Amino acid sequence: MPIIKSAKKRVKVARKATVRNVKTKRSLKTALKEFIAKPSSKAQSAAQSNIDKAVKKGVMSKQKAARKKSQLAASAKKAGVKPTAGAKKAAAKPVAKKPAAKPAAKKAVAKKPAAKKAPAKKPAAKK
């Protein structure tokens, strides 16, 4: 059992993270098993969604996720599952929108040079 305060906190944080990771892994495994049991486009999209969530939460690496998605797609194709329009949209990466075009800059109008001020009057000298 840790004695130092920071070590005690690390134990608490690690316990919370473990619970969160186990939950994510369990939902991922369940989705994959459902797809394997009965391949369908809906099950495939659910499995891919769970894979993406696992990557987002740091449970799975990007490379492993890409490999799993590829395997899912290959097994779906082998099973004769046709992707629906919704599945294609979910798989596509979002496209960044371009910022709105700025209005054309106004032409520079030639300004007249500022008139020079008259020099300050000197006080009259007393005689």
Backbone as JSON Lines, residues from 0, in Angstrom:
{"i":0,"aa":"M","n":[0.85,-1.18,0.0],"ca":[0.0,0.0,0.0],"c":[0.89,1.24,0.0]}
{"i":1,"aa":"P","n":[0.61,2.19,-0.89],"ca":[1.45,3.39,-0.95],"c":[1.3,4.26,0.3]}
{"i":2,"aa":"I","n":[2.37,4.94,0.61],"ca":[2.39,5.81,1.78],"c":[2.32,7.27,1.34]}
{"i":3,"aa":"I","n":[3.02,7.58,0.26],"ca":[3.1,8.96,-0.23],"c":[1.76,9.37,-0.84]}
{"i":4,"aa":"K","n":[1.39,10.63,-0.62],"ca":[0.09,11.14,-1.07],"c":[-0.07,11.03,-2.58]}
{"i":5,"aa":"S","n":[0.95,11.38,-3.34],"ca":[0.85,11.32,-4.8],"c":[0.72,9.88,-5.28]}
{"i":6,"aa":"A","n":[1.35,8.94,-4.59],"ca":[1.25,7.53,-4.97],"c":[-0.15,7.01,-4.7]}
{"i":7,"aa":"K","n":[-0.78,7.49,-3.61],"ca":[-2.15,7.1,-3.3],"c":[-3.09,7.59,-4.4]}
{"i":8,"aa":"K","n":[-2.84,8.81,-4.86],"ca":[-3.68,9.38,-5.92],"c":[-3.51,8.58,-7.22]}
{"i":9,"aa":"R","n":[-2.29,8.19,-7.52],"ca":[-2.04,7.42,-8.74],"c":[-2.81,6.09,-8.7]}
{"i":10,"aa":"V","n":[-2.9,5.48,-7.52],"ca":[-3.65,4.23,-7.38],"c":[-5.13,4.46,-7.71]}
{"i":11,"aa":"K","n":[-5.68,5.56,-7.18],"ca":[-7.09,5.89,-7.44],"c":[-7.32,6.15,-8.92]}
{"i":12,"aa":"V","n":[-6.45,6.95,-9.52],"ca":[-6.58,7.32,-10.93],"c":[-6.45,6.07,-11.81]}
{"i":13,"aa":"A","n":[-5.49,5.2,-11.48],"ca":[-5.29,3.99,-12.26],"c":[-6.51,3.07,-12.16]}
{"i":14,"aa":"R","n":[-7.11,3.02,-10.98],"ca":[-8.3,2.17,-10.79],"c":[-9.45,2.68,-11.66]}
{"i":15,"aa":"K","n":[-9.65,4.0,-11.67],"ca":[-10.73,4.58,-12.49],"c":[-10.48,4.32,-13.97]}
{"i":16,"aa":"A","n":[-9.22,4.5,-14.4],"ca":[-8.89,4.3,-15.81],"c":[-9.09,2.84,-16.2]}
{"i":17,"aa":"T","n":[-8.75,1.93,-15.3],"ca":[-8.91,0.5,-15.57],"c":[-10.37,0.16,-15.8]}
{"i":18,"aa":"V","n":[-11.23,0.7,-14.95],"ca":[-12.67,0.44,-15.09],"c":[-13.17,0.98,-16.42]}
{"i":19,"aa":"R","n":[-12.75,2.2,-16.77],"ca":[-13.17,2.83,-18.02],"c":[-12.68,2.02,-19.23]}
{"i":20,"aa":"N","n":[-11.42,1.58,-19.17],"ca":[-10.85,0.82,-20.28],"c":[-11.52,-0.54,-20.44]}
{"i":21,"aa":"V","n":[-11.81,-1.19,-19.31],"ca":[-12.47,-2.5,-19.37],"c":[-13.84,-2.37,-20.01]}
{"i":22,"aa":"K","n":[-14.56,-1.3,-19.66],"ca":[-15.89,-1.07,-20.23],"c":[-15.79,-0.88,-21.74]}
{"i":23,"aa":"T","n":[-14.82,-0.1,-22.18],"ca":[-14.64,0.16,-23.62],"c":[-14.28,-1.13,-24.35]}
{"i":24,"aa":"K","n":[-13.35,-1.92,-23.75],"ca":[-12.94,-3.17,-24.38],"c":[-14.1,-4.16,-24.46]}
{"i":25,"aa":"R","n":[-14.92,-4.21,-23.4],"ca":[-16.04,-5.13,-23.38],"c":[-17.05,-4.78,-24.48]}
{"i":26,"aa":"S","n":[-17.37,-3.49,-24.62],"ca":[-18.33,-3.09,-25.66],"c":[-17.77,-3.36,-27.06]}
{"i":27,"aa":"L","n":[-16.47,-3.19,-27.22],"ca":[-15.82,-3.48,-28.5],"c":[-15.9,-4.97,-28.83]}
{"i":28,"aa":"K","n":[-15.55,-5.8,-27.86],"ca":[-15.6,-7.25,-28.08],"c":[-17.02,-7.71,-28.4]}
{"i":29,"aa":"T","n":[-18.0,-7.16,-27.68],"ca":[-19.39,-7.53,-27.91],"c":[-19.82,-7.18,-29.33]}
{"i":30,"aa":"A","n":[-19.47,-5.98,-29.78],"ca":[-19.84,-5.55,-31.13],"c":[-19.18,-6.43,-32.19]}
{"i":31,"aa":"L","n":[-17.91,-6.78,-31.97],"ca":[-17.22,-7.63,-32.93],"c":[-17.84,-9.03,-32.98]}
{"i":32,"aa":"K","n":[-18.2,-9.56,-31.8],"ca":[-18.81,-10.89,-31.76],"c":[-20.19,-10.89,-32.43]}
{"i":33,"aa":"E","n":[-20.93,-9.8,-32.25],"ca":[-22.25,-9.7,-32.89],"c":[-22.1,-9.69,-34.41]}
{"i":34,"aa":"F","n":[-21.09,-8.98,-34.9],"ca":[-20.87,-8.93,-36.35],"c":[-20.45,-10.29,-36.88]}
{"i":35,"aa":"I","n":[-19.57,-10.98,-36.14],"ca":[-19.11,-12.3,-36.59],"c":[-20.26,-13.3,-36.6]}
{"i":36,"aa":"A","n":[-21.12,-13.22,-35.57],"ca":[-22.25,-14.14,-35.48],"c":[-23.24,-13.92,-36.62]}
{"i":37,"aa":"K","n":[-23.56,-12.67,-36.89],"ca":[-24.53,-12.37,-37.95],"c":[-24.07,-11.12,-38.7]}
{"i":38,"aa":"P","n":[-23.29,-11.3,-39.77],"ca":[-22.78,-10.14,-40.5],"c":[-23.9,-9.34,-41.15]}
{"i":39,"aa":"S","n":[-23.91,-8.06,-40.87],"ca":[-24.85,-7.14,-41.52],"c":[-24.2,-5.77,-41.55]}
{"i":40,"aa":"S","n":[-24.74,-4.9,-42.39],"ca":[-24.15,-3.57,-42.49],"c":[-24.32,-2.79,-41.18]}
{"i":41,"aa":"K","n":[-25.43,-3.02,-40.49],"ca":[-25.67,-2.34,-39.22],"c":[-24.67,-2.8,-38.16]}
{"i":42,"aa":"A","n":[-24.44,-4.11,-38.11],"ca":[-23.48,-4.66,-37.15],"c":[-22.05,-4.2,-37.49]}
{"i":43,"aa":"Q","n":[-21.78,-4.1,-38.78],"ca":[-20.45,-3.64,-39.2],"c":[-20.22,-2.19,-38.79]}
{"i":44,"aa":"S","n":[-21.22,-1.33,-39.01],"ca":[-21.06,0.07,-38.64],"c":[-20.95,0.23,-37.12]}
{"i":45,"aa":"A","n":[-21.68,-0.61,-36.36],"ca":[-21.59,-0.55,-34.9],"c":[-20.2,-0.97,-34.44]}
{"i":46,"aa":"A","n":[-19.65,-2.0,-35.06],"ca":[-18.31,-2.46,-34.7],"c":[-17.26,-1.41,-35.04]}
{"i":47,"aa":"Q","n":[-17.39,-0.78,-36.21],"ca":[-16.45,0.26,-36.58],"c":[-16.55,1.46,-35.65]}
{"i":48,"aa":"S","n":[-17.75,1.77,-35.23],"ca":[-17.95,2.87,-34.3],"c":[-17.27,2.58,-32.97]}
{"i":49,"aa":"N","n":[-17.41,1.34,-32.49],"ca":[-16.76,0.96,-31.24],"c":[-15.25,0.96,-31.36]}
{"i":50,"aa":"I","n":[-14.74,0.6,-32.53],"ca":[-13.3,0.65,-32.77],"c":[-12.81,2.09,-32.7]}
{"i":51,"aa":"D","n":[-13.56,3.0,-33.33],"ca":[-13.19,4.42,-33.3],"c":[-13.21,4.97,-31.87]}
{"i":52,"aa":"K","n":[-14.19,4.57,-31.09],"ca":[-14.27,5.02,-29.69],"c":[-13.08,4.51,-28.89]}
{"i":53,"aa":"A","n":[-12.67,3.27,-29.15],"ca":[-11.53,2.7,-28.44],"c":[-10.25,3.48,-28.76]}
{"i":54,"aa":"V","n":[-10.12,3.87,-30.03],"ca":[-8.94,4.66,-30.42],"c":[-8.97,6.02,-29.75]}
{"i":55,"aa":"K","n":[-10.15,6.63,-29.73],"ca":[-10.3,7.96,-29.13],"c":[-9.95,7.95,-27.65]}
{"i":56,"aa":"K","n":[-10.3,6.86,-26.97],"ca":[-10.04,6.76,-25.53],"c":[-8.65,6.22,-25.22]}
{"i":57,"aa":"G","n":[-7.89,5.86,-26.26],"ca":[-6.52,5.42,-26.04],"c":[-6.4,3.95,-25.68]}
{"i":58,"aa":"V","n":[-7.45,3.17,-25.87],"ca":[-7.43,1.75,-25.55],"c":[-6.76,0.96,-26.67]}
{"i":59,"aa":"M","n":[-6.9,1.45,-27.89],"ca":[-6.38,0.76,-29.06],"c":[-5.58,1.75,-29.91]}
{"i":60,"aa":"S","n":[-4.51,1.26,-30.54],"ca":[-3.71,2.14,-31.38],"c":[-4.39,2.35,-32.73]}
{"i":61,"aa":"K","n":[-4.0,3.41,-33.42],"ca":[-4.59,3.73,-34.72],"c":[-4.32,2.62,-35.74]}
{"i":62,"aa":"Q","n":[-3.11,2.07,-35.7],"ca":[-2.74,1.04,-36.66],"c":[-3.58,-0.22,-36.45]}
{"i":63,"aa":"K","n":[-3.77,-0.61,-35.19],"ca":[-4.56,-1.79,-34.9],"c":[-6.02,-1.57,-35.32]}
{"i":64,"aa":"A","n":[-6.51,-0.36,-35.09],"ca":[-7.88,-0.03,-35.47],"c":[-8.05,-0.12,-36.98]}
{"i":65,"aa":"A","n":[-7.09,0.4,-37.72],"ca":[-7.15,0.34,-39.18],"c":[-7.14,-1.11,-39.65]}
{"i":66,"aa":"R","n":[-6.32,-1.93,-39.02],"ca":[-6.24,-3.34,-39.38],"c":[-7.57,-4.05,-39.1]}
{"i":67,"aa":"K","n":[-8.17,-3.77,-37.92],"ca":[-9.44,-4.4,-37.55],"c":[-10.56,-3.98,-38.51]}
{"i":68,"aa":"K","n":[-10.6,-2.69,-38.86],"ca":[-11.62,-2.21,-39.79],"c":[-11.47,-2.88,-41.16]}
{"i":69,"aa":"S","n":[-10.23,-3.04,-41.58],"ca":[-9.96,-3.69,-42.86],"c":[-10.43,-5.14,-42.82]}
{"i":70,"aa":"Q","n":[-10.16,-5.82,-41.7],"ca":[-10.6,-7.2,-41.55],"c":[-12.12,-7.29,-41.54]}
{"i":71,"aa":"L","n":[-12.77,-6.34,-40.88],"ca":[-14.24,-6.3,-40.86],"c":[-14.79,-6.15,-42.28]}
{"i":72,"aa":"A","n":[-14.21,-5.22,-43.02],"ca":[-14.67,-4.96,-44.38],"c":[-14.48,-6.19,-45.26]}
{"i":73,"aa":"A","n":[-13.33,-6.87,-45.08],"ca":[-13.06,-8.05,-45.89],"c":[-14.03,-9.18,-45.56]}
{"i":74,"aa":"S","n":[-14.3,-9.37,-44.27],"ca":[-15.22,-10.44,-43.89],"c":[-16.66,-10.09,-44.31]}
{"i":75,"aa":"A","n":[-17.0,-8.8,-44.29],"ca":[-18.33,-8.37,-44.74],"c":[-18.48,-8.62,-46.24]}
{"i":76,"aa":"K","n":[-17.45,-8.33,-46.97],"ca":[-17.48,-8.55,-48.42],"c":[-17.59,-10.04,-48.74]}
{"i":77,"aa":"K","n":[-16.85,-10.84,-47.96],"ca":[-16.88,-12.29,-48.16],"c":[-18.27,-12.85,-47.83]}
{"i":78,"aa":"A","n":[-18.93,-12.26,-46.83],"ca":[-20.26,-12.71,-46.42],"c":[-21.35,-12.17,-47.35]}
{"i":79,"aa":"G","n":[-20.99,-11.24,-48.22],"ca":[-21.95,-10.69,-49.16],"c":[-22.76,-9.54,-48.59]}
{"i":80,"aa":"V","n":[-22.23,-8.87,-47.58],"ca":[-22.93,-7.73,-46.98],"c":[-22.62,-6.5,-47.81]}
{"i":81,"aa":"K","n":[-23.68,-5.83,-48.24],"ca":[-23.5,-4.6,-49.0],"c":[-23.6,-3.42,-48.06]}
{"i":82,"aa":"P","n":[-22.63,-2.52,-48.13],"ca":[-22.7,-1.35,-47.24],"c":[-23.85,-0.44,-47.62]}
{"i":83,"aa":"T","n":[-24.53,0.09,-46.63],"ca":[-25.62,1.02,-46.88],"c":[-25.05,2.42,-47.04]}
{"i":84,"aa":"A","n":[-25.9,3.34,-47.45],"ca":[-25.45,4.72,-47.64],"c":[-24.97,5.31,-46.33]}
{"i":85,"aa":"G","n":[-25.64,4.97,-45.22],"ca":[-25.26,5.49,-43.9],"c":[-23.91,4.97,-43.47]}
{"i":86,"aa":"A","n":[-23.61,3.71,-43.82],"ca":[-22.33,3.13,-43.43],"c":[-21.19,3.81,-44.18]}
{"i":87,"aa":"K","n":[-21.44,4.16,-45.44],"ca":[-20.4,4.84,-46.21],"c":[-20.12,6.22,-45.64]}
{"i":88,"aa":"K","n":[-21.17,6.92,-45.23],"ca":[-20.98,8.25,-44.67],"c":[-20.24,8.19,-43.36]}
{"i":89,"aa":"A","n":[-20.52,7.17,-42.55],"ca":[-19.86,7.04,-41.25],"c":[-18.38,6.73,-41.43]}
{"i":90,"aa":"A","n":[-18.04,5.97,-42.47],"ca":[-16.66,5.58,-42.7],"c":[-15.86,6.73,-43.31]}
{"i":91,"aa":"A","n":[-16.5,7.63,-44.04],"ca":[-15.79,8.72,-44.69],"c":[-15.31,9.72,-43.66]}
{"i":92,"aa":"K","n":[-14.14,10.28,-43.93],"ca":[-13.6,11.28,-43.03],"c":[-14.31,12.61,-43.26]}
{"i":93,"aa":"P","n":[-14.54,13.38,-42.2],"ca":[-15.19,14.67,-42.41],"c":[-14.26,15.62,-43.15]}
{"i":94,"aa":"V","n":[-14.82,16.36,-44.06],"ca":[-14.05,17.3,-44.87],"c":[-14.07,18.66,-44.18]}
{"i":95,"aa":"A","n":[-12.88,19.24,-44.06],"ca":[-12.8,20.55,-43.42],"c":[-13.41,21.61,-44.33]}
{"i":96,"aa":"K","n":[-14.25,22.45,-43.76],"ca":[-14.89,23.49,-44.56],"c":[-13.91,24.64,-44.77]}
{"i":97,"aa":"K","n":[-14.01,25.22,-45.95],"ca":[-13.15,26.36,-46.24],"c":[-13.76,27.6,-45.61]}
{"i":98,"aa":"P","n":[-12.92,28.5,-45.1],"ca":[-13.48,29.72,-44.51],"c":[-14.13,30.57,-45.6]}
{"i":99,"aa":"A","n":[-15.11,31.35,-45.21],"ca":[-15.82,32.21,-46.16],"c":[-14.84,33.2,-46.78]}
{"i":100,"aa":"A","n":[-15.04,33.47,-48.08],"ca":[-14.15,34.38,-48.79],"c":[-14.33,35.79,-48.25]}
{"i":101,"aa":"K","n":[-13.22,36.46,-48.07],"ca":[-13.28,37.83,-47.58],"c":[-13.69,38.76,-48.73]}
{"i":102,"aa":"P","n":[-14.42,39.83,-48.42],"ca":[-14.8,40.76,-49.49],"c":[-13.56,41.42,-50.07]}
{"i":103,"aa":"A","n":[-13.67,41.8,-51.34],"ca":[-12.53,42.41,-52.02],"c":[-12.11,43.69,-51.31]}
{"i":104,"aa":"A","n":[-10.82,43.88,-51.22],"ca":[-10.3,45.07,-50.54],"c":[-10.63,46.31,-51.36]}
{"i":105,"aa":"K","n":[-10.96,47.39,-50.67],"ca":[-11.28,48.63,-51.35],"c":[-10.0,49.23,-51.91]}
{"i":106,"aa":"K","n":[-10.16,49.91,-53.04],"ca":[-8.99,50.54,-53.63],"c":[-8.56,51.7,-52.76]}
{"i":107,"aa":"A","n":[-7.26,51.88,-52.67],"ca":[-6.73,52.96,-51.85],"c":[-7.03,54.3,-52.52]}
{"i":108,"aa":"V","n":[-7.65,55.18,-51.8],"ca":[-7.97,56.5,-52.32],"c":[-6.82,57.42,-51.96]}
{"i":109,"aa":"A","n":[-6.33,58.16,-52.97],"ca":[-5.22,59.07,-52.72],"c":[-5.7,60.2,-51.82]}
{"i":110,"aa":"K","n":[-5.06,60.34,-50.69],"ca":[-5.45,61.4,-49.76],"c":[-4.6,62.63,-50.02]}
{"i":111,"aa":"K","n":[-5.21,63.78,-49.76],"ca":[-4.46,65.02,-49.89],"c":[-3.51,65.12,-48.71]}
{"i":112,"aa":"P","n":[-2.31,65.66,-48.98],"ca":[-1.39,65.81,-47.86],"c":[-1.97,66.81,-46.86]}
{"i":113,"aa":"A","n":[-1.73,66.57,-45.61],"ca":[-2.26,67.45,-44.57],"c":[-1.61,68.82,-44.68]}
{"i":114,"aa":"A","n":[-2.41,69.86,-44.5],"ca":[-1.88,71.22,-44.57],"c":[-0.99,71.47,-43.36]}
{"i":115,"aa":"K","n":[0.12,72.16,-43.64],"ca":[1.05,72.44,-42.55],"c":[0.48,73.56,-41.69]}
{"i":116,"aa":"K","n":[0.68,73.41,-40.4],"ca":[0.2,74.45,-39.49],"c":[1.16,75.63,-39.52]}
{"i":117,"aa":"A","n":[0.58,76.79,-39.33],"ca":[1.4,78.0,-39.29],"c":[2.25,77.96,-38.03]}
{"i":118,"aa":"P","n":[3.46,78.49,-38.11],"ca":[4.32,78.46,-36.92],"c":[3.68,79.3,-35.79]}
{"i":119,"aa":"A","n":[3.94,78.92,-34.6],"ca":[3.37,79.61,-33.44],"c":[3.92,81.04,-33.38]}
{"i":120,"aa":"K","n":[3.05,81.98,-32.98],"ca":[3.47,83.38,-32.89],"c":[4.35,83.58,-31.68]}
{"i":121,"aa":"K","n":[5.37,84.39,-31.89],"ca":[6.27,84.69,-30.78],"c":[5.68,85.86,-29.98]}
{"i":122,"aa":"P","n":[5.81,85.79,-28.67],"ca":[5.29,86.91,-27.87],"c":[6.08,88.2,-28.19]}
{"i":123,"aa":"A","n":[5.38,89.29,-28.19],"ca":[6.0,90.57,-28.5],"c":[6.98,90.94,-27.39]}
{"i":124,"aa":"A","n":[8.13,91.44,-27.8],"ca":[9.15,91.83,-26.82],"c":[8.81,93.18,-26.21]}
{"i":125,"aa":"K","n":[8.98,93.34,-24.9],"ca":[8.67,94.6,-24.21],"c":[9.84,95.54,-24.33]}
{"i":126,"aa":"K","n":[9.49,96.83,-24.45],"ca":[10.55,97.84,-24.56],"c":[10.81,98.51,-23.27]}
